[in-house]
Amino acid sequence: MEKFKKSFGALIVFALMAYLPTAQSASAITVELAKKCRAMAIKAHPPKTAGSKAAAGVEKAERDYFNACVAKGGKTED
């Protein structure tokens, strides 16, 4: 049983060594892209007065717009 545990452990180590080099790292967005998308998100979904019924959902809409903008590299249909 001890030999099986060592063999299984070695198999796991080799599997991880084979997988890790192929894993893709996340790339950070540039400051310029973040600023551009933030400005576009605010323009598309302007902030409302806090506590008003019109303000409900604006933050989520801005976040969704920002994320879509970043995913498209700053190019939106608007």
C-alpha positions as CSV (number, residue, x, y, z in Angstrom):
1,M,0.0,0.0,0.0
2,E,2.9,2.4,0.8
3,K,4.4,1.7,-2.6
4,F,1.0,2.6,-4.2
5,K,0.9,5.9,-2.3
6,K,4.4,6.9,-3.4
7,S,3.6,5.9,-7.0
8,F,0.3,7.8,-7.0
9,G,2.0,10.9,-5.5
10,A,4.7,10.8,-8.1
11,L,2.0,10.6,-10.8
12,I,0.3,13.6,-9.4
13,V,3.5,15.6,-9.4
14,F,4.3,14.7,-13.0
15,A,0.8,15.5,-14.1
16,L,1.1,19.0,-12.4
17,M,4.5,19.5,-14.0
18,A,3.0,18.8,-17.4
19,Y,0.0,21.0,-16.9
20,L,1.4,24.1,-15.3
21,P,3.5,25.3,-18.3
22,T,0.4,25.1,-20.5
23,A,-1.8,27.1,-18.2
24,Q,-2.4,30.6,-19.5
25,S,-1.8,33.6,-17.2
26,A,-4.3,36.4,-17.0
27,S,-3.1,39.6,-18.7
28,A,-3.7,42.9,-17.1
29,I,-5.4,45.7,-18.9
30,T,-3.6,49.0,-19.6
31,V,-4.3,52.2,-17.7
32,E,-5.4,53.9,-21.0
33,L,-7.9,51.2,-21.8
34,A,-9.3,51.3,-18.2
35,K,-9.7,55.1,-18.3
36,K,-11.3,55.0,-21.8
37,C,-13.8,52.3,-20.8
38,R,-14.6,54.0,-17.5
39,A,-15.4,57.3,-19.2
40,M,-17.5,55.5,-21.8
41,A,-19.4,53.6,-19.1
42,I,-20.2,56.8,-17.2
43,K,-21.3,58.5,-20.4
44,A,-23.5,55.5,-21.3
45,H,-24.9,55.1,-17.8
46,P,-24.6,58.5,-15.9
47,P,-24.7,58.3,-12.1
48,K,-28.1,59.0,-10.4
49,T,-28.8,60.5,-7.0
50,A,-28.2,57.9,-4.3
51,G,-31.5,56.6,-2.8
52,S,-33.7,57.4,-5.8
53,K,-35.6,54.8,-7.6
54,A,-33.9,55.8,-10.9
55,A,-30.5,54.9,-9.3
56,A,-31.4,51.2,-9.0
57,G,-29.2,49.1,-11.2
58,V,-27.1,51.9,-12.6
59,E,-23.9,50.6,-10.9
60,K,-24.4,47.1,-12.3
61,A,-25.1,48.5,-15.8
62,E,-21.9,50.6,-15.6
63,R,-19.9,47.5,-14.4
64,D,-21.4,45.4,-17.2
65,Y,-20.6,48.1,-19.8
66,F,-17.1,48.5,-18.5
67,N,-16.4,44.7,-18.6
68,A,-17.8,44.5,-22.1
69,C,-15.7,47.4,-23.2
70,V,-12.5,45.9,-21.8
71,A,-13.3,42.5,-23.4
72,K,-13.7,44.2,-26.8
73,G,-10.5,46.2,-26.4
74,G,-12.3,49.6,-26.1
75,K,-14.3,49.2,-29.2
76,T,-18.0,49.3,-28.6
77,E,-21.0,49.7,-31.0
78,D,-22.0,53.0,-29.5
